[in-house]
Amino acid sequence: KVLITGSLGQLGRGLNSVYKYMYGNECVTMTDIVKVPSGATDVNNYHYLDILNTSAIEEAVVNKGIDTLIHFSALLSAVGEQNVPLALQVNCRGVENILEVARRHKLKVFIPSTIGAFGPTTPRDNTPDLTIQVPTTIYGVSKVYAERLGEYYNSKFGVDFRCLRFPGIISATKPGGGTTDYAIQIFYDALEKGRHTCYLRPDTVLPMMYDTDCMASVVQFLAADASSLARRTYNVTGFSFTPEEIAAAIRKVMPAFEIDYKICPIRQAIADSWPRSLDDSGARQDWGWNPEYALDETVQIMFALLQRETGGTTAPKV
Ligand code: VAH
């Protein structure tokens, strides 16, 4: 029985669908602090849950017979820089509460980390699992804290804590205040306007992953036997690209697509502090991580999904 916090965010609804498909409708309890968007067909067993209220988490775990917590609630990089006190509350206090409940009730707990947990002094190409972590955003600082605190709870109390550092995730869901989110918005803009104004420089390389691979990494990692894990925090990634490279891949499907640039200094500085590519060989060796989607497949499937979502049966507008 799985409980997902922040389940209405970018990753929660997709993961609920995967677990529902695998284990049936009653497997997942979805929680968040906002109302379910009207017309959402992929949300079920939904309850309000504020992760700053430890007894509320405990009540949900006990009442629903939860054995696995998947903790997605967090303020992402750009939005966190605009509200540091709230980022500290949600990203740090929230993680403390989740780990305490996992300790008391012997739960398996997944907390995602991010390429944002690295900083400008981290080797930026093929960044390894174990390396310098001096991030320059409150999001990154809070995720380093989550990684270290989870590993402490694992070694001190035996909590089955598991953490994956995700690259930018590309999914057919509205962007949630991240820095990599241009790689989502570009598809909505391509279909709607045939063009995209990018807030990052054309040569900004960032590691990314398609949503389905992200979901698979969580399910696979949580199912791995604990004895096969050399560590509790692993890098996973799909493929790296620049805005001009994804624009070129989109032009293979939509020849008239155009991109122009209006740099956002805050997001450019964040992107410039992050790795250009990740070394995920540890995940591949220890628990069989093996992503399936590269850039061209991601472009194809994103257009198919968004055309269906926007009811656009014809080819993208050009
Ligand atoms: C962000 N999408 O941009 C998130 C992610 C790898 C970045 O954590 O903040």
Boltz pocket constraint, residues with backbone or C-beta under 6 A from the ligand:
constraints:
  - pocket:
      binder: B
      contacts: [[A, 76], [A, 77], [A, 78], [A, 113], [A, 114], [A, 115], [A, 116], [A, 139], [A, 166], [A, 167], [A, 168], [A, 169], [A, 177], [A, 178], [A, 179], [A, 180], [A, 181], [A, 207]]
      max_distance: 6.0
